[in-house]
Amino acid sequence: MAHYKTEQDDWLIVYLKYLLFVFNFFFWVGGAAVLAVGIWTLVEKSGYLSVLASSTFAASAYILIFAGALVMVTGFLGFGAILREQKGCLSTYFCLLLIIFLVELVAGVLAHVYYRRLSDELKQHLNQTLAENYGQPGATQITASVDRLQQDFKCCGSNSSADWQHSTYILSREAEGRRVPDSCCKTVVTRCGQRAHPSNIYKVEGGCLTKLEQFLADHLLLMGAVGIGVACLQICGMVLTCCLHRRLQRHFY
């Protein structure tokens, strides 16, 4: 009977090892996905970050990058712990899974909080940025961000091209008679903003506020979906790790 129980324990340990190995592979792939989404958000879309009032959006991306890198390192540790069947390595692996879960939970909370106040922040800050900061000395990064925003989203102004009429830049000599910045033009050439006609500028298409809000909301949902997916994998991994750890304890003691 004892011999049968030992064989049964051996079979369960092997079964748990295979399950945990498969989980760890998908967990590692999920970590690579989290890291990729975080880096893509910062590198590819960083041009829009300076028009935001808070750094919450960027902070969520940085947390994803940190969590993704930690997941990949933890994945390698997990493979070693599974192959060696060392209880100490399995305990460390479990602790790292728990830490990553908490980090992703913080990122998820930040993304959720920012999503709820996104619209109000954009309405207040984008209008102010266009009116007071665009084209001003020391605001080169903001100016470049607004120019890229208008070109990428094919829009002009916060709500419409009329928002530029009261802009400090348009009212200054530096505008050289422009009615809107050149980045509002459908085909950008020097001083093309002097002719504010729908055939020349993005006037009919509307302003940038709605388009930027939708863009950020989609990215927050993407970051949240990736985080939730990896978090579900982590819960499975922690359960499997605990089961394997307990089986190894029973087997050797």
PEVEN-V643351 format. One record per residue. RES is the residue in three letters. D_FIRST is the distance of its C-alpha to the first C-alpha in Angstrom with 1 decimal. Layout:
RES,D_FIRST / RES,D_FIRST
This chain:
MET,0.0 / ALA,3.8 / HIS,5.4 / TYR,5.1 / LYS,6.2 / THR,8.7 / GLU,9.9 / GLN,10.5 / ASP,12.3 / ASP,14.3 / TRP,15.3 / LEU,16.5 / ILE,18.4 / VAL,20.1 / TYR,21.0 / LEU,22.4 / LYS,24.3 / TYR,25.9 / LEU,26.9 / LEU,28.3 / PHE,30.1 / VAL,31.8 / PHE,32.7 / ASN,34.1 / PHE,36.3 / PHE,37.8 / PHE,38.1 / TRP,40.1 / VAL,42.3 / GLY,42.9 / GLY,44.0 / ALA,46.4 / ALA,47.8 / VAL,48.3 / LEU,50.1 / ALA,52.2 / VAL,53.3 / GLY,54.2 / ILE,56.2 / TRP,57.9 / THR,58.9 / LEU,60.6 / VAL,62.1 / GLU,63.2 / LYS,64.2 / SER,65.3 / GLY,68.9 / TYR,68.5 / LEU,66.9 / SER,70.2 / VAL,71.6 / LEU,68.8 / ALA,69.5 / SER,66.1 / SER,63.6 / THR,60.6 / PHE,60.3 / ALA,60.3 / ALA,57.9 / SER,55.4 / ALA,55.7 / TYR,55.4 / ILE,52.2 / LEU,50.8 / ILE,51.7 / PHE,50.0 / ALA,46.9 / GLY,46.8 / ALA,47.2 / LEU,44.5 / VAL,42.1 / MET,42.7 / VAL,42.2 / THR,39.0 / GLY,37.8 / PHE,38.2 / LEU,36.3 / GLY,33.5 / PHE,33.2 / GLY,32.9 / ALA,30.4 / ILE,28.1 / LEU,28.4 / ARG,28.0 / GLU,25.1 / GLN,27.0 / LYS,26.5 / GLY,30.2 / CYS,31.5 / LEU,29.4 / SER,30.9 / THR,34.3 / TYR,33.8 / PHE,33.0 / CYS,36.0 / LEU,38.3 / LEU,37.1 / LEU,38.0 / ILE,41.4 / ILE,42.2 / PHE,41.4 / LEU,43.8 / VAL,46.5 / GLU,46.3 / LEU,46.5 / VAL,49.7 / ALA,51.1 / GLY,50.4 / VAL,52.1 / LEU,55.1 / ALA,55.4 / HIS,55.2 / VAL,57.8 / TYR,60.1 / TYR,59.8 / ARG,61.1 / ARG,64.1 / LEU,64.8 / SER,67.6 / ASP,69.6 / GLU,69.3 / LEU,70.5 / LYS,73.4 / GLN,74.6 / HIS,74.0 / LEU,74.9 / ASN,78.3 / GLN,79.0 / THR,77.9 / LEU,80.2 / ALA,83.1 / GLU,83.1 / ASN,81.0 / TYR,81.5 / GLY,83.9 / GLN,84.5 / PRO,84.7 / GLY,81.3 / ALA,79.4 / THR,79.0 / GLN,75.3 / ILE,75.7 / THR,78.6 / ALA,76.5 / SER,73.6 / VAL,75.9 / ASP,77.5 / ARG,74.2 / LEU,73.0 / GLN,76.1 / GLN,76.0 / ASP,72.2 / PHE,72.3 / LYS,75.9 / CYS,77.1 / CYS,79.9 / GLY,80.0 / SER,77.6 / ASN,78.5 / SER,81.3 / SER,83.8 / ALA,86.1 / ASP,83.9 / TRP,85.5 / GLN,89.0 / HIS,88.5 / SER,86.6 / THR,88.0 / TYR,87.8 / ILE,89.6 / LEU,92.4 / SER,92.8 / ARG,95.0 / GLU,92.0 / ALA,91.3 / GLU,94.6 / GLY,95.1 / ARG,91.6 / ARG,90.6 / VAL,86.9 / PRO,85.0 / ASP,85.0 / SER,81.2 / CYS,82.0 / CYS,83.7 / LYS,82.2 / THR,83.6 / VAL,83.9 / VAL,87.1 / THR,89.1 / ARG,90.7 / CYS,89.4 / GLY,88.7 / GLN,92.4 / ARG,92.3 / ALA,89.9 / HIS,90.1 / PRO,87.1 / SER,87.8 / ASN,87.4 / ILE,84.7 / TYR,81.5 / LYS,83.4 / VAL,82.4 / GLU,78.6 / GLY,78.5 / GLY,77.3 / CYS,74.3 / LEU,72.8 / THR,70.9 / LYS,69.7 / LEU,68.5 / GLU,66.7 / GLN,64.9 / PHE,64.1 / LEU,62.5 / ALA,60.7 / ASP,59.1 / HIS,58.0 / LEU,56.5 / LEU,54.6 / LEU,53.4 / MET,52.3 / GLY,50.5 / ALA,48.8 / VAL,47.5 / GLY,46.4 / ILE,44.5 / GLY,42.8 / VAL,41.6 / ALA,40.7 / CYS,38.4 / LEU,36.7 / GLN,36.3 / ILE,34.6 / CYS,32.0 / GLY,31.7 / MET,31.3 / VAL,28.5 / LEU,26.6 / THR,27.3 / CYS,26.0 / CYS,22.7 / LEU,22.3 / HIS,23.4 / ARG,20.8 / ARG,17.9 / LEU,19.3 / GLN,19.5 / ARG,15.9 / HIS,15.0 / PHE,17.4 / TYR,17.4
